[in-house]
């Protein structure tokens, strides 16, 4: 049986994108929505190539 890793990563990326969009790019609020720490969210953003929103 094959691995589900690519599908899990795609889903994780979609969740992050959705949380960031729902919070207008606010990382603290997005992390709270995902029930993870802000630091973990930032690591995941780097992993999946999300750029920081420029002010």
C-alpha positions as a Markdown table, in Angstrom:
| # | Residue | x | y | z |
|---|---|---|---|---|
| 1 | Unk | 0.0 | 0.0 | 0.0 |
| 2 | Unk | 1.3 | 3.5 | -0.9 |
| 3 | Unk | 1.9 | 6.4 | 1.4 |
| 4 | Unk | -0.7 | 9.1 | 2.0 |
| 5 | Unk | 2.1 | 11.7 | 2.8 |
| 6 | Unk | 1.6 | 13.8 | -0.4 |
| 7 | Unk | -2.2 | 14.0 | 0.2 |
| 8 | Unk | -1.6 | 14.9 | 3.9 |
| 9 | Unk | 0.8 | 17.6 | 3.0 |
| 10 | Unk | -1.6 | 19.0 | 0.4 |
| 11 | Unk | -4.4 | 19.1 | 3.0 |
| 12 | Unk | -2.1 | 20.7 | 5.6 |
| 13 | Unk | -1.2 | 23.4 | 3.1 |
| 14 | Unk | -4.8 | 24.0 | 2.2 |
| 15 | Unk | -5.7 | 24.3 | 5.9 |
| 16 | Unk | -2.9 | 26.9 | 6.4 |
| 17 | Unk | -3.9 | 28.9 | 3.4 |
| 18 | Unk | -7.6 | 28.8 | 4.5 |
| 19 | Unk | -6.7 | 30.0 | 8.0 |
| 20 | Unk | -4.5 | 32.8 | 6.8 |
| 21 | Unk | -7.2 | 34.0 | 4.4 |
| 22 | Unk | -9.9 | 33.8 | 7.0 |
| 23 | Unk | -7.7 | 36.0 | 9.4 |
| 24 | Unk | -6.5 | 38.4 | 6.7 |
| 25 | Unk | -2.9 | 37.1 | 7.1 |
| 26 | Unk | -2.8 | 37.5 | 10.8 |
| 27 | Unk | -0.5 | 34.7 | 11.9 |
| 28 | Unk | -1.4 | 34.7 | 15.6 |
| 29 | Unk | -5.1 | 34.4 | 14.8 |
| 30 | Unk | -4.5 | 31.8 | 12.1 |
| 31 | Unk | -2.4 | 29.7 | 14.5 |
| 32 | Unk | -5.2 | 29.9 | 17.1 |
| 33 | Unk | -7.7 | 28.9 | 14.5 |
| 34 | Unk | -5.5 | 25.8 | 13.7 |
| 35 | Unk | -4.9 | 25.1 | 17.4 |
| 36 | Unk | -1.1 | 25.3 | 16.9 |
| 37 | Unk | 1.6 | 27.7 | 18.2 |
| 38 | Unk | 2.5 | 30.7 | 16.1 |
| 39 | Unk | 6.0 | 29.4 | 15.9 |
| 40 | Unk | 4.8 | 26.1 | 14.5 |
| 41 | Unk | 2.7 | 28.0 | 11.9 |
| 42 | Unk | 5.7 | 30.0 | 10.8 |
| 43 | Unk | 7.7 | 26.8 | 10.4 |
| 44 | Unk | 4.9 | 25.3 | 8.3 |
| 45 | Unk | 4.6 | 28.4 | 6.2 |
| 46 | Unk | 8.3 | 28.2 | 5.4 |
| 47 | Unk | 8.0 | 24.5 | 4.6 |
| 48 | Unk | 5.2 | 25.1 | 2.2 |
| 49 | Unk | 6.6 | 28.3 | 0.6 |
| 50 | Unk | 4.1 | 30.8 | 2.0 |
| 51 | Unk | 5.5 | 34.3 | 2.1 |
| 52 | Unk | 5.0 | 36.7 | 4.9 |
| 53 | Unk | 2.4 | 39.4 | 4.2 |
| 54 | Unk | 4.1 | 42.7 | 3.7 |
| 55 | Unk | 2.6 | 45.6 | 5.6 |
